[in-house]
Amino acid sequence: MAETDPAVAIVTGSPDNHKEAAPENQASPSDWAKDFDEGLKKKVEKFKSPADLAKGYAELEAYSSKTFQDMTDSEKEKYLKRLALPEKPEDYELSTITLPDGVPKEATADAEFKAFVHSLKLTKDQARGLHEWAMKRASNGIIAQRAAAKKQTEDRETALRSSWGTSHDANQAAVEKVIALGGEEFVKYMNSGPGKEAVVRQGLYAISKQFADETLVSGRVKVGAAKTENRPGFVFDTSKSPELAQTS
């Protein structure tokens, strides 16, 4: 029997050469990774050769060094999912920081904040941190504003008392008589806050000097030449204005 030419056998598909020879330098993972431990073998078993592994590493390195702005929409989506970006605004958990007592909170404030941070693609931790910072800043601002207003009130009160000197009680009594002329509702309004302001009481004292003391005491104010009007006589109660009571 004549010998068959190897080259002819490959071309014609001779039974003696039915199996194709494996490409050079390409071995199965069981061959090139045979010295790896089982855990590492499982991680590289999808790579057919060291060259494939090197190629995969190069692609991973190129991807990991990409800035977020340079990623495709698909890459951004995958990246954000790995960061645990909430799927919807309601999934965010905000900080427990609250505003000082007496400051009303808008009913939609939290929902609006969650929608805002979701539009910025923030993670849960980032959103919670931003909320805590914003609430603390707002709270500290309100506290500082209140402290400044209180100090301003106290400084004006001190200046008024210094200006009135020994006449303070008499002048204050005149102020209360003027306020009483305004009626019950006006007295309540002045007791609710405005009456504690030194500049207001100083102005009311100036007005009191335009009336005769008898008019202020009786509550009767002359209107024209032939008519009088009676008004209830309420006394301005400084105890209902805490800031004034503290400086009295």
Helices and strands as residue ranges (DSSP letters): H 6-12, G 15-17, H 29-32, H 38-44, H 50-64, G 68-70, H 73-82, G 89-91, H 109-119, H 124-164, G 165-167, H 168-180, H 184-191, G 194-196, H 198-208, H 213-218, E 220-223, E 227-230, G 238-240, H 242-247
